[in-house]
């Protein structure tokens, strides 16, 4: 009986944010030796206080997930390797949230199909120029950050081609939710390769005004994030015996 009445250990906000950052690192939203956003930026992204962010970063530094460097080029950087308890931290973030994530991923697929269809029907010459530039920028990108910027620019250009600000805002909101609040798509060399192949075909369908093809290609393209999340979810469940 005493076991059932034992106090329940409640997580602090800092612990929850630390787990989300570790999960983001595992998804490739942040990569080894990358400087994390500042405390102020993380606070705004995650809609928590700077005190909570500071606690999370201190926990991550103590566990060896991040390092701090001083000076003009200093900041908090992702460590080149993570500790053995990382899987458990990711499990505590990803597994309980999985049902909600699958729902939002399905919602995203439906919304992005609607956006691509409307963009193909409503695009003008200004939209076409922005879409073509973003596709070219992604193809020329030589690192993760440049790829993220070009990817964001492409999908923003397609959303804006709907000429409906509510759809633009909704697309951005879903992006933040899927990325655990960090506003960055999961990334890996494999994801980049697939995106490099899919971006031109999606863009061409929108530019050509082929609404049905654009919608179908959008559904296929946005499954990249879902595939990566599913793989991580399955891997962590196996590793942690869940």
Helices and strands as residue ranges (DSSP letters): H 13-27, H 39-46, H 50-62, E 66-69, E 75-78, H 86-122, H 125-140, H 144-160, H 165-178, H 189-208, H 211-221, H 223-239
